[in-house]
Amino acid sequence: MDEDHPYHQNEEIPLSNMKNNHERKKNPTEGITESKTLLKDGANVNKINDSKPKKKGKKNRKNNLSLNEQGQVISDGQKEKRDEPKTSIGTESQVNVPSEVMVKETTNMKQETCTEKPVIGYLREIDENLFNLSGDVCLAHCVAEDLRMGDGIAMEFKRYFGGIGQLFDQNLTVGNVGVVFNNRNETAFYLVTKKYSGGKSTMQSLSEALKSLLQKMKEMKLSKLGIPKIGCGWDGLNWDEVKALIANIFAGSRISITVCVPSKIYNRIPPPQLKTFITPKELLETKAMSDILLFIDIEQLKKNNWTNDLVDKVNVKYPSFKERLLRDIRINQLSPGDVTSYFINKERINCLFISPTAYYSSLEKGFTNMKKYIRSYRHFVFQSGPIKSADNFKHISRMVSIMRSIIYSSELWLCGDKDLTKETEVYDTYCRNIINEMKLASRQVTVNNRSKAEDWKQNNTPSNNRKRKNALPRKNMQRR
């Protein structure tokens, strides 16, 4: 036999390798290992290395032979040596890594590569104030169609976000959702779930509003929502049912919902509300030292020979007023929400320029500009006319709501209501009576509709229908 054959070479086998071979003989099941290899195209393939357990006794050398790239016959020992990195140090530089450490490393690698994706759509409750959430979380709560928001968290929304004029311009009804953006680029949603502030929300109206909210958030590409326990305060709905309804509507929407339930509630003392009164007197018949409010349509100013009856009447009592107003209109480039003030004979005349397309938003901006010069208690007067008519009542109530959300510690007089029998009337009491009359009228209409429906059902019973069918041919025969 040739002496140059690899099996006749005297090789020094490290003690560690002999020890590992001895352990492999004891545990033949450790020969199967599973590892992941990454292909060039990025796909993961499970590669199983089967090293069959070695039998006890003599080694079969023929099975341990293999060919290298040059076609020479080499043994497994030499193959392992060539695969090992070359070091200048001898066998003492080889470090034996315990099998436990190898197992820990492989398990850690699996945990890092197989991490689960975080769940995006969820509903959670936390003990936190709703307005302490981050700015990228949009807030929402329930309101009435009249948007009075005079108590509870609704008043906090009105103080923090404002935008009552924006909501009125959206012409919201029950089931709709209004959107407001404040100066800090924060978003608030207003879910309209009832007709009047004194009413109660229902699960049906809340469901319609939540569906509208989901649709708006998808259109605006928003993914974070913060809410209180909506519908469970003054409205008295069950939170478990409301929570199940929210989870059902927002399921699969990938929108995270945070319900803020603060354990400590700080009752903020509201500022003094704007006192409002109604009088049959005309605007120019009121007492002196008042602030006159005039609303001027900015689109009408573009027409030639612009006239305004109320402006002409004020100009008669306060000469030079109209001349100064027209000069400001001609010189300044006015926009909706701008205010021009004129101090004549110890009275201030405020002209608010409005736009018919954004009427209440321009009013809100105008009242905000007026607030800058208010330093003391003021008396505002406005020519409202009769308030009881439905259209004018809606307009005046919205105007008062906007003004109350901005100006405090003052009073407003609504003039020219000839339907009023008293000299003065408190606005809130007068409006409450009008709302009760509207409710009674709507209830009467519903009762009449129900009675008509019941009569129709009674007249259209199967027996009555049969009698009619049988009676028709007889009448035709008599006519013939």
NORTA-V408504 format. One record per run of one state. SS is the DSSP state (H for helix, E for strand, - for the rest). FROM is the first residue (numbers start at 0). TO is the last residue. If there is no record, write none. Layout:
BEGIN
<<SS/FROM/TO> <SS/FROM/TO>>
END
This chain:
BEGIN
<<-/0/4> <H/5/7> <-/8/13> <H/14/25> <-/26/26> <H/27/30> <E/31/37> <-/38/42> <E/43/49> <-/50/59> <H/60/63> <-/64/64> <E/65/66> <-/67/71> <E/72/73> <-/74/74> <H/75/82> <-/83/89> <H/90/92> <-/93/97> <H/98/112> <-/113/120> <E/121/125> <-/126/128> <H/129/131> <-/132/136> <E/137/143> <-/144/150> <H/151/160> <-/161/162> <H/163/168> <-/169/175> <E/176/180> <-/181/185> <E/186/193> <-/194/201> <H/202/219> <-/220/222> <E/223/226> <-/227/237> <H/238/248> <-/249/254> <E/255/259> <-/260/273> <E/274/278> <-/279/281> <H/282/284> <-/285/289> <E/290/296> <-/297/298> <H/299/301> <-/302/307> <H/308/316> <-/317/319> <H/320/330> <-/331/337> <E/338/343> <-/344/345> <E/346/353> <-/354/357> <H/358/372> <-/373/377> <E/378/382> <-/383/388> <H/389/403> <-/404/409> <E/410/414> <-/415/423> <E/424/425> <H/426/458> <-/459/460> <H/461/478> <-/479/479>>
END
